[in-house]
Amino acid sequence: MPNGDQKLSTAEKFAYGIGDGAANLVFQTQITFLMFFYTNVFGIEARDAGTILLFSRVIDAFNDPLIGALADRTNTRWGRYRPWILWTAIPLAIAFVLCYITPPFDAIGKFVWAIATYNLLMILYAANNIPYSALSGVITADSVERTSLSSWRFICAMGATFVVNTFTVNLVAHLGGGDSKIGYPATMTLWAILAVVFFTITFAFTKERVQPNPHQRSSVWQDLSDLRHNGPWIALFSLAVLIHIQLAMRGGAMLYYFNYCLHLNNIFDWIDNFGVFNGVGLIFTIIGVALAKTLVSRFGKRATFRTCLFLSSLLMAAFALLPPDSVYMLFGLQILLQLAFGPTIPILWSMMADVADYSEWMTGRRSTALAFASIIFGLKLGLGVGSWFKRRTA
């Protein structure tokens, strides 16, 4: 078992966290804008867009464990996981931009283009994000420090999400000169360049400290079997699926909700209500994320996670009761929801690293990246199922 007394500097925590800021410049657009882009700009039916997003989860079922297994078996002078972050940065950025280009094809050609570019993006995203996520399990073995590390990760991630959700709509209009087919790839190019810079910082200023037993020998099938008999992993996998089903359904539906259901004038002339709504929510999500370490130190991971998840579920359901013209209730509920949900984010990811420790304690074998990969597959499965469920409302 790894030593649990490895403390981290603030600089290293920030360097690690900014890597998820980079990832969320890519990831958040998939949740918030991709379905809208496919149906209202790219020009395919909502059912076809939902099918594309769900079909890619089938590929993920094979791709994610493979990447996890490969990352666990990588051995370089920079470590096992850090090199993957650097190697995949530029290919991921290119695939990201390609996903938002509208080629002059017919309906079948557009469908093929969409499914090819989206799956290329998701394969490269996994090759970047799975080793990145596993890195949190080997930077330190201290459980509280892992929660702190994950808090820094998601503060940076939410900062990037704030920027993306607040300014993408306006940037698309500005950079495209009113033409969304130009504005979307131009805006995504800007986010892609920033992502490459941030990934490079993560690679350069982090260090892998927790090492597996050098005499460890196991096959991929053995590692998968270890997970199948790991009760905490099964619980986290199930939670990841359920949480991200609702995140996909809510996140992808909100732009339609603002465009077609609410009857509100813009609060500010320089930005639309959707951007303000997301910006305010993300500020309070960041506050909730920042509170996670304090709450965990006082109440424990499990109690904090359960309570915050229960409260956020109730608050999310309350949106169904809002009248379409109540701006104060809309923003008040958003603030309470994101403040309650915020602490669950770093706690969930911190527990993933703990699951790898538990597996090593039970079996004597460590497969950090595979443990993260399998739960990340659950995350993406939830997003795909949620997108498929909401396709009829688009």
C-alpha positions as CSV (number, residue, x, y, z in Angstrom):
1,M,0.0,0.0,0.0
2,P,1.2,3.6,-0.7
3,N,2.4,5.9,1.9
4,G,-0.4,8.3,2.9
5,D,1.5,11.3,4.1
6,Q,2.4,13.0,0.8
7,K,1.4,16.7,1.0
8,L,1.2,18.8,-2.1
9,S,2.2,22.4,-2.8
10,T,-0.5,24.9,-4.0
11,A,1.4,25.3,-7.2
12,E,1.3,21.6,-8.1
13,K,-2.4,21.4,-7.2
14,F,-3.1,24.3,-9.5
15,A,-1.0,22.8,-12.3
16,Y,-2.9,19.6,-11.9
17,G,-6.3,21.4,-11.8
18,I,-5.7,23.5,-14.9
19,G,-5.6,20.3,-16.9
20,D,-9.2,19.7,-16.2
21,G,-9.8,23.3,-17.1
22,A,-8.4,22.4,-20.5
23,A,-10.6,19.2,-20.6
24,N,-13.7,21.2,-19.8
25,L,-13.1,23.6,-22.6
26,V,-13.8,20.5,-24.7
27,F,-16.2,18.5,-22.5
28,Q,-18.6,21.3,-21.5
29,T,-19.4,22.2,-25.1
30,Q,-20.5,18.6,-25.6
31,I,-23.0,18.9,-22.8
32,T,-24.3,22.4,-23.5
33,F,-23.9,23.1,-27.2
34,L,-23.4,20.0,-29.2
35,M,-27.0,18.8,-29.5
36,F,-28.1,22.4,-30.3
37,F,-25.3,22.7,-32.9
38,Y,-26.3,19.4,-34.5
39,T,-30.0,20.2,-34.8
40,N,-30.0,24.0,-35.3
41,V,-26.7,24.7,-37.2
42,F,-25.3,21.4,-38.6
43,G,-28.8,20.4,-39.8
44,I,-29.6,16.8,-38.7
45,E,-32.6,15.5,-36.8
46,A,-32.6,15.4,-33.0
47,R,-33.2,11.6,-33.0
48,D,-30.1,11.2,-35.3
49,A,-28.0,13.4,-33.0
50,G,-29.1,11.5,-29.9
51,T,-28.3,8.2,-31.6
52,I,-24.8,9.4,-32.5
53,L,-24.1,10.4,-28.9
54,L,-25.5,7.0,-27.6
55,F,-23.7,4.9,-30.2
56,S,-20.3,6.3,-29.2
57,R,-20.8,4.8,-25.8
58,V,-20.6,1.4,-27.4
59,I,-17.2,2.3,-28.7
60,D,-16.3,3.7,-25.3
61,A,-17.1,0.3,-23.8
62,F,-14.1,-1.1,-25.6
63,N,-11.9,2.0,-25.9
64,D,-11.9,3.2,-22.3
65,P,-10.7,0.0,-20.6
66,L,-8.1,-0.4,-23.4
67,I,-6.7,3.1,-22.7
68,G,-6.7,2.5,-19.0
69,A,-4.9,-0.8,-19.4
70,L,-2.3,0.8,-21.8
71,A,-1.8,3.7,-19.4
72,D,-1.2,1.4,-16.5
73,R,1.5,-0.4,-18.5
74,T,3.2,2.7,-19.8
75,N,6.7,3.2,-18.4
76,T,8.7,6.4,-19.3
77,R,11.1,8.7,-17.5
78,W,8.1,11.1,-17.1
79,G,5.9,8.5,-15.5
80,R,3.0,6.4,-16.6
81,Y,0.2,8.9,-17.0
82,R,1.7,12.4,-17.6
83,P,3.1,11.6,-21.1
84,W,-0.4,10.8,-22.3
85,I,-1.6,14.3,-21.4
86,L,1.1,15.8,-23.6
87,W,0.9,13.3,-26.5
88,T,-2.8,13.7,-27.0
89,A,-3.1,17.5,-26.5
90,I,-2.8,18.7,-30.1
91,P,-4.7,15.7,-31.8
92,L,-7.5,16.3,-29.3
93,A,-7.7,20.0,-30.1
94,I,-7.9,19.3,-33.9
95,A,-10.6,16.7,-33.4
96,F,-12.5,19.2,-31.3
97,V,-12.6,21.8,-34.0
98,L,-13.5,19.2,-36.7
99,C,-16.6,18.2,-34.6
100,Y,-18.0,21.7,-35.1
101,I,-17.4,22.1,-38.8
102,T,-20.4,21.9,-41.2
103,P,-19.4,20.3,-44.5
104,P,-21.5,20.9,-47.6
105,F,-22.9,17.3,-47.6
106,D,-26.3,15.8,-48.0
107,A,-28.1,14.3,-45.0
108,I,-26.3,11.0,-45.1
109,G,-23.0,12.6,-45.6
110,K,-23.6,14.9,-42.6
111,F,-24.6,11.9,-40.5
112,V,-21.4,10.1,-41.4
113,W,-19.3,13.2,-40.8
114,A,-20.9,13.8,-37.4
115,I,-20.5,10.2,-36.2
116,A,-16.9,10.0,-37.4
117,T,-15.7,13.3,-35.9
118,Y,-17.6,12.9,-32.7
119,N,-16.2,9.4,-32.1
120,L,-12.7,10.5,-33.0
121,L,-13.1,13.3,-30.5
122,M,-14.3,10.9,-27.8
123,I,-11.5,8.4,-28.4
124,L,-8.8,11.1,-28.1
125,Y,-10.6,12.7,-25.1
126,A,-10.4,9.3,-23.4
127,A,-6.8,8.9,-24.3
128,N,-6.1,12.3,-22.6
129,N,-8.6,12.3,-19.7
130,I,-8.3,8.8,-18.4
131,P,-4.5,9.1,-17.7
132,Y,-5.1,12.6,-16.4
133,S,-7.7,11.4,-14.0
134,A,-5.5,8.5,-12.9
135,L,-2.7,11.0,-12.2
136,S,-4.7,12.2,-9.1
137,G,-4.3,8.7,-7.7
138,V,-0.5,8.7,-7.9
139,I,0.4,12.3,-7.2
140,T,-0.4,11.6,-3.5
141,A,-1.7,8.8,-1.4
142,D,-3.2,11.1,1.3
143,S,-7.0,10.8,1.1
144,V,-7.7,14.3,2.4
145,E,-5.0,15.7,0.0
146,R,-6.7,13.9,-2.8
147,T,-10.0,15.7,-2.0
148,S,-8.1,19.0,-2.0
149,L,-6.4,18.1,-5.3
150,S,-9.8,17.2,-6.8
151,S,-11.2,20.5,-5.4
152,W,-8.5,22.4,-7.2
153,R,-9.2,20.3,-10.3
154,F,-12.9,21.2,-10.3
155,I,-12.4,24.8,-9.4
156,C,-10.3,25.1,-12.6
157,A,-12.9,23.0,-14.5
158,M,-15.7,25.2,-13.3
159,G,-13.8,28.3,-14.2
160,A,-13.4,26.9,-17.7
161,T,-17.0,25.9,-17.8
162,F,-18.0,29.4,-16.6
163,V,-16.1,30.9,-19.5
164,V,-17.5,28.5,-22.1
165,N,-21.1,28.7,-21.0
166,T,-21.1,32.4,-20.5
167,F,-19.3,33.6,-23.6
168,T,-19.7,30.9,-26.3
169,V,-23.0,32.1,-27.6
170,N,-21.7,35.7,-28.0
171,L,-18.4,34.6,-29.5
172,V,-20.2,32.4,-32.0
173,A,-22.2,35.4,-33.1
174,H,-19.2,37.8,-33.1
175,L,-16.6,35.6,-34.7
176,G,-19.1,34.3,-37.3
177,G,-20.4,37.7,-38.2
178,G,-23.9,36.3,-37.7
179,D,-23.2,33.0,-39.5
180,S,-23.1,30.2,-36.9
181,K,-21.5,27.7,-39.4
182,I,-18.5,30.0,-39.2
183,G,-18.8,31.1,-35.6
184,Y,-18.9,27.7,-34.0
185,P,-15.6,26.3,-35.5
186,A,-13.9,29.7,-34.9
187,T,-15.0,29.8,-31.2
188,M,-13.9,26.1,-30.7
189,T,-10.5,26.9,-32.2
190,L,-10.0,29.5,-29.5
191,W,-11.0,27.1,-26.8
192,A,-8.7,24.4,-28.4
193,I,-5.6,26.6,-28.4
194,L,-6.2,27.4,-24.7
195,A,-6.6,23.7,-23.9
196,V,-3.3,22.8,-25.5
197,V,-1.5,25.5,-23.4
198,F,-3.2,24.2,-20.2
199,F,-2.4,20.5,-20.8
200,T,1.2,21.4,-21.3
201,I,1.3,23.2,-17.9
202,T,-0.1,20.1,-16.3
203,F,2.5,17.8,-17.8
204,A,5.3,20.1,-16.9
205,F,4.5,20.9,-13.2
206,T,3.2,17.7,-11.7
207,K,4.9,14.6,-10.4
208,E,3.9,10.9,-10.0
209,R,4.8,9.6,-6.5
210,V,2.7,6.5,-5.8
211,Q,4.2,3.6,-7.7
212,P,2.8,0.1,-8.1
213,N,4.7,-3.0,-6.9
214,P,7.5,-3.3,-9.4
215,H,7.0,-7.1,-9.3
216,Q,3.3,-6.8,-10.1
217,R,2.2,-9.1,-12.9
218,S,-1.4,-9.2,-14.1
219,S,-3.4,-9.4,-17.3
220,V,-6.1,-7.0,-18.4
221,W,-8.7,-9.7,-17.7
222,Q,-7.4,-10.1,-14.2
223,D,-7.6,-6.4,-13.6
224,L,-11.2,-6.3,-14.9
225,S,-12.1,-9.3,-12.7
226,D,-10.6,-7.4,-9.7
227,L,-13.0,-4.5,-10.4
228,R,-16.0,-6.8,-10.8
229,H,-15.4,-8.1,-7.3
230,N,-14.8,-4.6,-5.9
231,G,-18.0,-3.4,-4.1
232,P,-17.0,0.3,-3.8
233,W,-16.2,0.3,-7.5
234,I,-19.6,-1.1,-8.4
235,A,-21.3,1.6,-6.3
236,L,-19.3,4.4,-7.9
237,F,-19.9,3.1,-11.4
238,S,-23.6,3.1,-10.8
239,L,-23.6,6.5,-9.3
240,A,-21.6,7.9,-12.2
241,V,-24.2,6.6,-14.7
242,L,-27.2,7.9,-12.8
243,I,-25.7,11.3,-12.0
244,H,-24.6,11.9,-15.6
245,I,-27.9,10.8,-17.1
246,Q,-29.5,13.7,-15.3
247,L,-26.7,16.1,-16.0
248,A,-27.0,15.4,-19.7
249,M,-30.7,15.7,-19.8
250,R,-30.7,19.0,-17.8
251,G,-27.6,20.5,-19.5
252,G,-28.7,19.7,-23.0
253,A,-32.2,20.9,-22.5
254,M,-31.5,24.2,-20.8
255,L,-30.7,26.1,-24.1
256,Y,-34.0,24.9,-25.5
257,Y,-35.7,25.8,-22.2
258,F,-34.4,29.4,-22.4
259,N,-35.2,29.7,-26.1
260,Y,-38.7,28.2,-26.2
261,C,-40.2,28.1,-22.7
262,L,-39.2,31.1,-20.7
263,H,-40.7,34.5,-21.2
264,L,-38.0,36.8,-19.9
265,N,-36.4,39.9,-21.3
266,N,-32.6,40.0,-21.2
267,I,-31.3,41.3,-17.9
268,F,-28.2,42.8,-19.5
269,D,-27.8,44.2,-23.0
270,W,-24.3,42.7,-23.5
271,I,-25.1,39.1,-22.7
272,D,-28.1,36.8,-23.0
273,N,-30.0,35.4,-20.0
274,F,-28.7,31.8,-20.7
275,G,-25.1,33.0,-20.3
276,V,-26.0,34.9,-17.1
277,F,-27.8,31.8,-15.7
278,N,-24.9,29.5,-16.4
279,G,-22.4,32.1,-15.1
280,V,-24.2,32.6,-11.8
281,G,-24.6,28.9,-11.3
282,L,-21.0,28.1,-12.0
283,I,-19.8,30.8,-9.5
284,F,-21.8,29.0,-6.8
285,T,-20.7,25.6,-8.0
286,I,-17.1,26.7,-7.6
287,I,-17.9,27.9,-4.0
288,G,-19.4,24.4,-3.3
289,V,-16.4,22.7,-4.7
290,A,-14.1,24.9,-2.6
291,L,-16.1,23.8,0.5
292,A,-15.6,20.1,-0.2
293,K,-12.3,19.7,1.8
294,T,-13.7,21.4,4.8
295,L,-16.9,19.4,4.8
296,V,-15.1,16.1,4.3
297,S,-12.7,16.9,7.1
298,R,-15.6,17.5,9.5
299,F,-18.3,15.0,8.3
300,G,-16.5,12.5,6.2
301,K,-16.7,11.7,2.5
302,R,-19.7,9.5,2.5
303,A,-22.0,11.6,4.7
304,T,-21.1,14.8,2.9
305,F,-21.6,13.2,-0.5
306,R,-25.0,11.6,0.4
307,T,-26.4,14.8,1.9
308,C,-25.3,17.1,-0.9
309,L,-26.5,14.7,-3.6
310,F,-29.9,14.4,-1.9
311,L,-30.4,18.1,-1.6
312,S,-29.3,18.8,-5.2
313,S,-31.8,16.2,-6.4
314,L,-34.7,17.9,-4.6
315,L,-33.6,21.3,-5.9
316,M,-33.3,20.1,-9.5
317,A,-36.8,18.6,-9.4
318,A,-38.1,22.0,-8.1
319,F,-37.4,23.6,-11.5
320,A,-40.5,21.9,-12.9
321,L,-42.6,24.1,-10.6
322,L,-41.2,27.4,-11.7
323,P,-43.4,29.8,-13.6
324,P,-42.0,30.9,-17.0
325,D,-41.7,34.6,-16.0
326,S,-40.2,34.4,-12.5
327,V,-36.6,35.6,-13.0
328,Y,-35.8,35.8,-9.2
329,M,-37.0,32.3,-8.5
330,L,-35.1,31.0,-11.5
331,F,-31.8,32.4,-10.4
332,G,-32.4,31.7,-6.7
333,L,-33.0,28.1,-7.3
334,Q,-30.0,27.9,-9.6
335,I,-27.8,29.3,-6.9
336,L,-29.1,26.8,-4.2
337,L,-28.8,23.9,-6.6
338,Q,-25.2,24.5,-7.7
339,L,-24.1,25.3,-4.1
340,A,-25.5,21.9,-3.0
341,F,-24.2,20.0,-6.0
342,G,-20.7,21.5,-5.9
343,P,-19.1,19.4,-3.1
344,T,-20.2,16.1,-4.7
345,I,-18.0,16.7,-7.7
346,P,-14.5,16.5,-6.2
347,I,-15.7,13.9,-3.6
348,L,-16.8,11.5,-6.4
349,W,-13.5,11.8,-8.2
350,S,-11.5,11.5,-5.0
351,M,-13.3,8.3,-4.1
352,M,-12.2,6.9,-7.5
353,A,-8.6,7.0,-6.4
354,D,-9.6,5.4,-3.1
355,V,-11.2,2.6,-5.0
356,A,-7.8,1.9,-6.7
357,D,-6.2,1.8,-3.2
358,Y,-8.9,-0.6,-2.0
359,S,-8.4,-2.9,-4.9
360,E,-4.6,-3.0,-4.2
361,W,-5.3,-3.7,-0.6
362,M,-7.6,-6.6,-1.5
363,T,-5.6,-8.2,-4.3
364,G,-2.0,-6.8,-4.1
365,R,-2.4,-5.5,-7.6
366,R,-2.8,-1.8,-8.6
367,S,-4.5,-0.7,-11.8
368,T,-5.2,3.0,-11.2
369,A,-6.0,4.1,-14.8
370,L,-8.3,1.1,-15.4
371,A,-10.3,1.9,-12.3
372,F,-10.7,5.5,-13.5
373,A,-11.4,4.4,-17.0
374,S,-14.2,2.1,-16.1
375,I,-15.9,4.7,-14.0
376,I,-15.3,7.4,-16.7
377,F,-17.0,5.0,-19.1
378,G,-20.0,5.0,-16.7
379,L,-19.9,8.8,-16.7
380,K,-20.0,8.8,-20.5
381,L,-22.6,6.1,-20.6
382,G,-24.8,8.3,-18.5
383,L,-24.2,11.3,-20.7
384,G,-25.1,9.2,-23.8
385,V,-28.2,7.7,-22.3
386,G,-29.3,11.1,-21.1
387,S,-28.8,12.7,-24.5
388,W,-30.7,9.8,-26.1
389,F,-33.6,10.2,-23.6
390,K,-33.9,14.0,-24.3
391,R,-33.8,13.6,-28.1
392,R,-37.6,13.7,-28.4
393,T,-37.8,17.1,-26.6
394,A,-35.2,18.8,-28.9
